[in-house]
Amino acid sequence: MAGDRELVLEVDAERAHELLASDDPPALVDIREEYELQSGTIAGSEHIPMGEVGARLDPERDRHIVLYCAHGNRSLRLAIAMHEHGFEDVVSLAGGIVGWAEAGFPVEAPGGLDEAQRVRYSRHVLIPEIGVAGQRRLLDANVLVVGAGGLGSPAALYLAAAGIGRLGIVDDDRVDQSNLQRQVLHSTAALGEPKVESAEERVRGLNADVDVVAYPERLSADNVDRILDEGWEVIVDGADNFPTRYLLNDASVWKGIPVVHGSIFRFEGQATVFAPGTGPCYRCLFPQPPPPELAPSCAEGGVLGVLPGVIGSIQGAEALKLVLGIGAPLVGRLLLYDALAGSFDEVSVRRDPACPVCGDSPTITEYVDYVDFCAGTG
């Protein structure tokens, strides 16, 4: 190595592996930042952050050294700089630890993730706010998605891809031809199947780490306690009707489970987070449901196919933030999206002290007939 140092400042993974296995192996130095180590390390490497390498190794200028980073760019620049400052034998691992792994050589994963998970979730692990501990938290999380339609489809897919370990899906409908314009959980081959079965098959095919709990039933006052009491820590509301939204709201307030709400119509969508004890609930925002003629369903008024993809993805992001305890969830903030204008707006929403469910003196303390309530007859 020393004789070639003026011409050779990089070695590929195969050559580095040979050198490290030789009788006189070089020192292997990982120059990445601390948070990057969570994506894995090469066995036997010494960690010295890039900004400290020169000072730490200055007394050993004749030491044989192989530097590596994530992709080999930083380590090459550092090898050149160190060579110019008199280091006798310093080279960079071409392709970094990524190239090393792609060449088939082992990478040691930190505790909490196996090798396959380390690779699958590597882009999460690289994020300081997530890391290995955060990804492990996602794998241990329990999220319930109500509705496997337009909103539930992107939310469920992204939550599954993110590694939510236990994902519940509630829906009593079957896949219809008209669903396929926007409900990306389902395919033509699934026509006629219960949506929860189609969704379960798709999610399992996407990520085997996810335990799918299917509820082939409509959420009602008769089953909501049974379903919500099965350990769900966050609920994604992808319901397409007002009775289910009010029922879900009341149950979640009483049980203290945050709900990530979304709704869509034609070119417009909205999303917010209802966090019991922290912010407003659905009834604070909508004390009474609108008359049916002012709030037609998607089946009656239509919806742009990609719109639920936008809102459902936002719901997925909010659910991940709640699970991880990071960022600023949309609590007390209603996010409005206009697809035609290509614009987002935000409206502040406050908890209503007079709210009949979450207010200071609740008047609704048990389930009501939500169909009659939304029809204005209850």
Secondary structure, 3 states (H helix, E strand, C coil): CHHHCCCCCEECHHHHHHHHCCCCCCEEEECCCHHHHHHCECCCCEECCHHHHHHHHHHHCCCEEEEECCCCHHHHHHHHHHHHCCCCEEEEECCHHHHHHHCCCCCECCCCCCHHHHHHCHHHHCCCCCHHHHHHHHHCCEEEEECCCCCHHHHHHHHHHHCCCEEEEECCCECCHHHHHCCCCCCHHHCCCEHHHHHHHHHHHHCCCCEEEEECCCCCCCCHHHHHCCCCCEEEECCCCHHHHHHHHHHHHHHCCCEEEEEEEECEEEEEEECCCCCCCHHHHCCCCCCHHHCCCHHHHCECCCHHHHHHHHHHHHHHHHHHCCCCCCECEEEEEECCCCEEEEEECCCCCCCCCCCCCCCCCCCCCHHHHHHCCC
